[in-house]
Amino acid sequence: MDEVSAGGIVFFKNNILMLRKFNGDWVLPKGRVEQDETIKDAAIREVYEESKAKVNVIKYLGKIYYEFNRTSYKEKIKVNKEVYWYLMMARNMNCTAQKNEGFKEAKFLPFERSLKIARYDDERKIIKKAIDDIKFHCYK
């Protein structure tokens, strides 16, 4: 089974938006692309649905791939996941974790802290790429 998702590395000043799941993992906002939706629009929607953060898209950063097993009706299904990431700037630091989306906390955290607490290596890599881009281009 193949899945396509999109998400955002959302920054405000020297901070990145991170979401804390109920199991304690810190992750970036992302989710599945819906039918008849562009990947970019899906990224904006997912960021808003999961955090209520209002953003402007700066640029496309890249995509990552990974595989995982999903249990469905007592059988394991191998999922090939493709995630497209966008660099986004928040309009302000207002954010609220959406419990119905699986999150108990949403926070803008300093760049270095975000890199340390990110649960997944591939998310750490895309955060690093975003930070390098932000520092090089000095978005305001």
mmCIF file of the C-alpha atoms, coordinates in Angstrom:
data_MODEL
# 
_entry.id   MODEL 
# 
loop_
_atom_site.group_PDB 
_atom_site.id 
_atom_site.type_symbol 
_atom_site.label_atom_id 
_atom_site.label_alt_id 
_atom_site.label_comp_id 
_atom_site.label_asym_id 
_atom_site.label_entity_id 
_atom_site.label_seq_id 
_atom_site.pdbx_PDB_ins_code 
_atom_site.Cartn_x 
_atom_site.Cartn_y 
_atom_site.Cartn_z 
_atom_site.occupancy 
_atom_site.B_iso_or_equiv 
_atom_site.pdbx_formal_charge 
_atom_site.auth_seq_id 
_atom_site.auth_comp_id 
_atom_site.auth_asym_id 
_atom_site.auth_atom_id 
_atom_site.pdbx_PDB_model_num 
ATOM 1   C CA . MET A 1 1   ? 0.000  0.000  0.000  1.00 0.00 ? 1   MET A CA 1 
ATOM 2   C CA . ASP A 1 2   ? 1.286  3.466  -0.862 1.00 0.00 ? 2   ASP A CA 1 
ATOM 3   C CA . GLU A 1 3   ? 0.459  6.644  1.067  1.00 0.00 ? 3   GLU A CA 1 
ATOM 4   C CA . VAL A 1 4   ? 1.277  10.250 0.272  1.00 0.00 ? 4   VAL A CA 1 
ATOM 5   C CA . SER A 1 5   ? 1.446  12.825 3.057  1.00 0.00 ? 5   SER A CA 1 
ATOM 6   C CA . ALA A 1 6   ? 2.493  16.448 3.344  1.00 0.00 ? 6   ALA A CA 1 
ATOM 7   C CA . GLY A 1 7   ? 3.618  18.598 6.222  1.00 0.00 ? 7   GLY A CA 1 
ATOM 8   C CA . GLY A 1 8   ? 5.376  21.703 7.324  1.00 0.00 ? 8   GLY A CA 1 
ATOM 9   C CA . ILE A 1 9   ? 8.453  22.825 9.127  1.00 0.00 ? 9   ILE A CA 1 
ATOM 10  C CA . VAL A 1 10  ? 6.807  25.894 10.609 1.00 0.00 ? 10  VAL A CA 1 
ATOM 11  C CA . PHE A 1 11  ? 9.049  28.576 12.064 1.00 0.00 ? 11  PHE A CA 1 
ATOM 12  C CA . PHE A 1 12  ? 8.576  31.873 13.843 1.00 0.00 ? 12  PHE A CA 1 
ATOM 13  C CA . LYS A 1 13  ? 11.742 33.831 14.555 1.00 0.00 ? 13  LYS A CA 1 
ATOM 14  C CA . ASN A 1 14  ? 14.228 31.205 15.861 1.00 0.00 ? 14  ASN A CA 1 
ATOM 15  C CA . ASN A 1 15  ? 11.615 28.597 16.777 1.00 0.00 ? 15  ASN A CA 1 
ATOM 16  C CA . ILE A 1 16  ? 10.076 25.548 15.112 1.00 0.00 ? 16  ILE A CA 1 
ATOM 17  C CA . LEU A 1 17  ? 6.535  24.270 15.704 1.00 0.00 ? 17  LEU A CA 1 
ATOM 18  C CA . MET A 1 18  ? 6.622  20.819 17.315 1.00 0.00 ? 18  MET A CA 1 
ATOM 19  C CA . LEU A 1 19  ? 3.705  18.600 18.333 1.00 0.00 ? 19  LEU A CA 1 
ATOM 20  C CA . ARG A 1 20  ? 3.760  16.190 21.242 1.00 0.00 ? 20  ARG A CA 1 
ATOM 21  C CA . LYS A 1 21  ? 1.797  12.982 20.823 1.00 0.00 ? 21  LYS A CA 1 
ATOM 22  C CA . PHE A 1 22  ? 0.040  11.263 23.716 1.00 0.00 ? 22  PHE A CA 1 
ATOM 23  C CA . ASN A 1 23  ? 2.884  8.720  23.865 1.00 0.00 ? 23  ASN A CA 1 
ATOM 24  C CA . GLY A 1 24  ? 5.369  11.570 24.467 1.00 0.00 ? 24  GLY A CA 1 
ATOM 25  C CA . ASP A 1 25  ? 6.965  11.658 21.003 1.00 0.00 ? 25  ASP A CA 1 
ATOM 26  C CA . TRP A 1 26  ? 7.645  15.092 19.489 1.00 0.00 ? 26  TRP A CA 1 
ATOM 27  C CA . VAL A 1 27  ? 6.899  15.297 15.761 1.00 0.00 ? 27  VAL A CA 1 
ATOM 28  C CA . LEU A 1 28  ? 6.273  17.750 12.949 1.00 0.00 ? 28  LEU A CA 1 
ATOM 29  C CA . PRO A 1 29  ? 2.744  18.426 11.675 1.00 0.00 ? 29  PRO A CA 1 
ATOM 30  C CA . LYS A 1 30  ? 1.852  16.296 8.657  1.00 0.00 ? 30  LYS A CA 1 
ATOM 31  C CA . GLY A 1 31  ? -0.906 14.137 7.253  1.00 0.00 ? 31  GLY A CA 1 
ATOM 32  C CA . ARG A 1 32  ? -2.385 12.416 4.228  1.00 0.00 ? 32  ARG A CA 1 
ATOM 33  C CA . VAL A 1 33  ? -3.100 14.223 0.998  1.00 0.00 ? 33  VAL A CA 1 
ATOM 34  C CA . GLU A 1 34  ? -6.811 14.007 0.232  1.00 0.00 ? 34  GLU A CA 1 
ATOM 35  C CA . GLN A 1 35  ? -8.342 13.281 -3.164 1.00 0.00 ? 35  GLN A CA 1 
ATOM 36  C CA . ASP A 1 36  ? -8.422 16.337 -5.473 1.00 0.00 ? 36  ASP A CA 1 
ATOM 37  C CA . GLU A 1 37  ? -6.072 18.264 -3.151 1.00 0.00 ? 37  GLU A CA 1 
ATOM 38  C CA . THR A 1 38  ? -2.638 19.584 -4.071 1.00 0.00 ? 38  THR A CA 1 
ATOM 39  C CA . ILE A 1 39  ? 0.283  18.476 -1.947 1.00 0.00 ? 39  ILE A CA 1 
ATOM 40  C CA . LYS A 1 40  ? 0.961  22.080 -0.913 1.00 0.00 ? 40  LYS A CA 1 
ATOM 41  C CA . ASP A 1 41  ? -2.677 22.619 0.110  1.00 0.00 ? 41  ASP A CA 1 
ATOM 42  C CA . ALA A 1 42  ? -2.595 19.375 2.095  1.00 0.00 ? 42  ALA A CA 1 
ATOM 43  C CA . ALA A 1 43  ? 0.486  20.579 3.988  1.00 0.00 ? 43  ALA A CA 1 
ATOM 44  C CA . ILE A 1 44  ? -1.204 23.879 4.906  1.00 0.00 ? 44  ILE A CA 1 
ATOM 45  C CA . ARG A 1 45  ? -4.420 22.090 5.932  1.00 0.00 ? 45  ARG A CA 1 
ATOM 46  C CA . GLU A 1 46  ? -2.614 19.499 8.056  1.00 0.00 ? 46  GLU A CA 1 
ATOM 47  C CA . VAL A 1 47  ? -0.589 22.142 9.892  1.00 0.00 ? 47  VAL A CA 1 
ATOM 48  C CA . TYR A 1 48  ? -3.788 24.035 10.671 1.00 0.00 ? 48  TYR A CA 1 
ATOM 49  C CA . GLU A 1 49  ? -5.815 20.934 11.613 1.00 0.00 ? 49  GLU A CA 1 
ATOM 50  C CA . GLU A 1 50  ? -3.162 19.656 14.009 1.00 0.00 ? 50  GLU A CA 1 
ATOM 51  C CA . SER A 1 51  ? -2.027 22.937 15.577 1.00 0.00 ? 51  SER A CA 1 
ATOM 52  C CA . LYS A 1 52  ? -4.377 25.759 14.504 1.00 0.00 ? 52  LYS A CA 1 
ATOM 53  C CA . ALA A 1 53  ? -1.241 27.634 13.347 1.00 0.00 ? 53  ALA A CA 1 
ATOM 54  C CA . LYS A 1 54  ? -1.780 30.052 10.460 1.00 0.00 ? 54  LYS A CA 1 
ATOM 55  C CA . VAL A 1 55  ? 1.117  29.961 8.023  1.00 0.00 ? 55  VAL A CA 1 
ATOM 56  C CA . ASN A 1 56  ? 2.567  31.256 4.780  1.00 0.00 ? 56  ASN A CA 1 
ATOM 57  C CA . VAL A 1 57  ? 4.456  28.773 2.618  1.00 0.00 ? 57  VAL A CA 1 
ATOM 58  C CA . ILE A 1 58  ? 8.011  29.882 1.877  1.00 0.00 ? 58  ILE A CA 1 
ATOM 59  C CA . LYS A 1 59  ? 9.228  26.992 -0.286 1.00 0.00 ? 59  LYS A CA 1 
ATOM 60  C CA . TYR A 1 60  ? 9.227  23.280 -0.934 1.00 0.00 ? 60  TYR A CA 1 
ATOM 61  C CA . LEU A 1 61  ? 12.030 21.547 1.002  1.00 0.00 ? 61  LEU A CA 1 
ATOM 62  C CA . GLY A 1 62  ? 11.961 17.970 -0.233 1.00 0.00 ? 62  GLY A CA 1 
ATOM 63  C CA . LYS A 1 63  ? 10.441 14.580 0.409  1.00 0.00 ? 63  LYS A CA 1 
ATOM 64  C CA . ILE A 1 64  ? 11.257 11.591 2.537  1.00 0.00 ? 64  ILE A CA 1 
ATOM 65  C CA . TYR A 1 65  ? 10.332 7.925  2.235  1.00 0.00 ? 65  TYR A CA 1 
ATOM 66  C CA . TYR A 1 66  ? 9.854  5.252  4.844  1.00 0.00 ? 66  TYR A CA 1 
ATOM 67  C CA . GLU A 1 67  ? 8.077  1.959  5.353  1.00 0.00 ? 67  GLU A CA 1 
ATOM 68  C CA . PHE A 1 68  ? 6.043  0.710  8.273  1.00 0.00 ? 68  PHE A CA 1 
ATOM 69  C CA . ASN A 1 69  ? 3.562  -2.027 9.083  1.00 0.00 ? 69  ASN A CA 1 
ATOM 70  C CA . ARG A 1 70  ? -0.043 -1.185 9.868  1.00 0.00 ? 70  ARG A CA 1 
ATOM 71  C CA . THR A 1 71  ? -2.264 -3.740 11.529 1.00 0.00 ? 71  THR A CA 1 
ATOM 72  C CA . SER A 1 72  ? -5.697 -3.864 9.964  1.00 0.00 ? 72  SER A CA 1 
ATOM 73  C CA . TYR A 1 73  ? -8.304 -6.539 10.636 1.00 0.00 ? 73  TYR A CA 1 
ATOM 74  C CA . LYS A 1 74  ? -5.678 -8.688 12.370 1.00 0.00 ? 74  LYS A CA 1 
ATOM 75  C CA . GLU A 1 75  ? -3.316 -8.615 9.390  1.00 0.00 ? 75  GLU A CA 1 
ATOM 76  C CA . LYS A 1 76  ? -0.169 -6.594 8.863  1.00 0.00 ? 76  LYS A CA 1 
ATOM 77  C CA . ILE A 1 77  ? -0.089 -4.360 5.827  1.00 0.00 ? 77  ILE A CA 1 
ATOM 78  C CA . LYS A 1 78  ? 3.215  -2.955 4.597  1.00 0.00 ? 78  LYS A CA 1 
ATOM 79  C CA . VAL A 1 79  ? 2.853  0.784  3.917  1.00 0.00 ? 79  VAL A CA 1 
ATOM 80  C CA . ASN A 1 80  ? 5.252  2.726  1.693  1.00 0.00 ? 80  ASN A CA 1 
ATOM 81  C CA . LYS A 1 81  ? 4.997  6.323  2.841  1.00 0.00 ? 81  LYS A CA 1 
ATOM 82  C CA . GLU A 1 82  ? 6.113  9.389  0.918  1.00 0.00 ? 82  GLU A CA 1 
ATOM 83  C CA . VAL A 1 83  ? 6.077  12.720 2.798  1.00 0.00 ? 83  VAL A CA 1 
ATOM 84  C CA . TYR A 1 84  ? 6.481  16.093 1.085  1.00 0.00 ? 84  TYR A CA 1 
ATOM 85  C CA . TRP A 1 85  ? 7.799  18.892 3.308  1.00 0.00 ? 85  TRP A CA 1 
ATOM 86  C CA . TYR A 1 86  ? 7.348  22.649 3.021  1.00 0.00 ? 86  TYR A CA 1 
ATOM 87  C CA . LEU A 1 87  ? 9.120  25.435 4.843  1.00 0.00 ? 87  LEU A CA 1 
ATOM 88  C CA . MET A 1 88  ? 6.443  27.658 6.356  1.00 0.00 ? 88  MET A CA 1 
ATOM 89  C CA . MET A 1 89  ? 6.488  30.839 8.376  1.00 0.00 ? 89  MET A CA 1 
ATOM 90  C CA . ALA A 1 90  ? 3.862  31.257 11.074 1.00 0.00 ? 90  ALA A CA 1 
ATOM 91  C CA . ARG A 1 91  ? 1.999  34.549 11.244 1.00 0.00 ? 91  ARG A CA 1 
ATOM 92  C CA . ASN A 1 92  ? 2.449  34.489 15.037 1.00 0.00 ? 92  ASN A CA 1 
ATOM 93  C CA . MET A 1 93  ? 3.247  31.962 17.782 1.00 0.00 ? 93  MET A CA 1 
ATOM 94  C CA . ASN A 1 94  ? -0.381 31.063 18.458 1.00 0.00 ? 94  ASN A CA 1 
ATOM 95  C CA . CYS A 1 95  ? -0.890 27.307 18.347 1.00 0.00 ? 95  CYS A CA 1 
ATOM 96  C CA . THR A 1 96  ? -3.081 24.770 20.098 1.00 0.00 ? 96  THR A CA 1 
ATOM 97  C CA . ALA A 1 97  ? -2.609 21.016 20.171 1.00 0.00 ? 97  ALA A CA 1 
ATOM 98  C CA . GLN A 1 98  ? -5.623 19.230 18.751 1.00 0.00 ? 98  GLN A CA 1 
ATOM 99  C CA . LYS A 1 99  ? -6.433 16.245 20.946 1.00 0.00 ? 99  LYS A CA 1 
ATOM 100 C CA . ASN A 1 100 ? -8.729 14.754 18.285 1.00 0.00 ? 100 ASN A CA 1 
ATOM 101 C CA . GLU A 1 101 ? -5.689 14.681 15.946 1.00 0.00 ? 101 GLU A CA 1 
ATOM 102 C CA . GLY A 1 102 ? -3.643 12.760 18.534 1.00 0.00 ? 102 GLY A CA 1 
ATOM 103 C CA . PHE A 1 103 ? -1.651 15.573 20.150 1.00 0.00 ? 103 PHE A CA 1 
ATOM 104 C CA . LYS A 1 104 ? -1.457 16.791 23.719 1.00 0.00 ? 104 LYS A CA 1 
ATOM 105 C CA . GLU A 1 105 ? 0.922  19.706 23.234 1.00 0.00 ? 105 GLU A CA 1 
ATOM 106 C CA . ALA A 1 106 ? 1.915  22.169 20.497 1.00 0.00 ? 106 ALA A CA 1 
ATOM 107 C CA . LYS A 1 107 ? 4.851  24.510 21.028 1.00 0.00 ? 107 LYS A CA 1 
ATOM 108 C CA . PHE A 1 108 ? 7.264  26.690 19.147 1.00 0.00 ? 108 PHE A CA 1 
ATOM 109 C CA . LEU A 1 109 ? 10.662 25.547 20.399 1.00 0.00 ? 109 LEU A CA 1 
ATOM 110 C CA . PRO A 1 110 ? 14.152 26.939 19.733 1.00 0.00 ? 110 PRO A CA 1 
ATOM 111 C CA . PHE A 1 111 ? 15.909 25.461 16.702 1.00 0.00 ? 111 PHE A CA 1 
ATOM 112 C CA . GLU A 1 112 ? 18.429 23.381 18.670 1.00 0.00 ? 112 GLU A CA 1 
ATOM 113 C CA . ARG A 1 113 ? 15.798 22.045 21.066 1.00 0.00 ? 113 ARG A CA 1 
ATOM 114 C CA . SER A 1 114 ? 13.619 20.973 18.126 1.00 0.00 ? 114 SER A CA 1 
ATOM 115 C CA . LEU A 1 115 ? 16.532 19.033 16.640 1.00 0.00 ? 115 LEU A CA 1 
ATOM 116 C CA . LYS A 1 116 ? 17.193 17.266 19.945 1.00 0.00 ? 116 LYS A CA 1 
ATOM 117 C CA . ILE A 1 117 ? 13.639 16.200 20.734 1.00 0.00 ? 117 ILE A CA 1 
ATOM 118 C CA . ALA A 1 118 ? 12.406 15.228 17.254 1.00 0.00 ? 118 ALA A CA 1 
ATOM 119 C CA . ARG A 1 119 ? 11.441 11.533 17.466 1.00 0.00 ? 119 ARG A CA 1 
ATOM 120 C CA . TYR A 1 120 ? 12.472 10.454 13.982 1.00 0.00 ? 120 TYR A CA 1 
ATOM 121 C CA . ASP A 1 121 ? 15.827 10.758 12.209 1.00 0.00 ? 121 ASP A CA 1 
ATOM 122 C CA . ASP A 1 122 ? 14.219 11.727 8.900  1.00 0.00 ? 122 ASP A CA 1 
ATOM 123 C CA . GLU A 1 123 ? 12.334 14.566 10.609 1.00 0.00 ? 123 GLU A CA 1 
ATOM 124 C CA . ARG A 1 124 ? 15.567 15.724 12.257 1.00 0.00 ? 124 ARG A CA 1 
ATOM 125 C CA . LYS A 1 125 ? 17.204 15.858 8.824  1.00 0.00 ? 125 LYS A CA 1 
ATOM 126 C CA . ILE A 1 126 ? 14.405 17.947 7.304  1.00 0.00 ? 126 ILE A CA 1 
ATOM 127 C CA . ILE A 1 127 ? 14.415 20.259 10.361 1.00 0.00 ? 127 ILE A CA 1 
ATOM 128 C CA . LYS A 1 128 ? 18.182 20.729 9.892  1.00 0.00 ? 128 LYS A CA 1 
ATOM 129 C CA . LYS A 1 129 ? 17.663 21.517 6.199  1.00 0.00 ? 129 LYS A CA 1 
ATOM 130 C CA . ALA A 1 130 ? 14.968 24.069 7.114  1.00 0.00 ? 130 ALA A CA 1 
ATOM 131 C CA . ILE A 1 131 ? 17.152 25.715 9.783  1.00 0.00 ? 131 ILE A CA 1 
ATOM 132 C CA . ASP A 1 132 ? 20.062 26.002 7.347  1.00 0.00 ? 132 ASP A CA 1 
ATOM 133 C CA . ASP A 1 133 ? 17.738 27.606 4.792  1.00 0.00 ? 133 ASP A CA 1 
ATOM 134 C CA . ILE A 1 134 ? 16.267 30.008 7.349  1.00 0.00 ? 134 ILE A CA 1 
ATOM 135 C CA . LYS A 1 135 ? 19.711 31.077 8.580  1.00 0.00 ? 135 LYS A CA 1 
ATOM 136 C CA . PHE A 1 136 ? 21.088 31.470 5.053  1.00 0.00 ? 136 PHE A CA 1 
ATOM 137 C CA . HIS A 1 137 ? 18.136 33.484 3.720  1.00 0.00 ? 137 HIS A CA 1 
ATOM 138 C CA . CYS A 1 138 ? 17.218 35.265 6.985  1.00 0.00 ? 138 CYS A CA 1 
ATOM 139 C CA . TYR A 1 139 ? 13.447 35.160 6.441  1.00 0.00 ? 139 TYR A CA 1 
ATOM 140 C CA . LYS A 1 140 ? 11.639 37.746 8.483  1.00 0.00 ? 140 LYS A CA 1 
# 
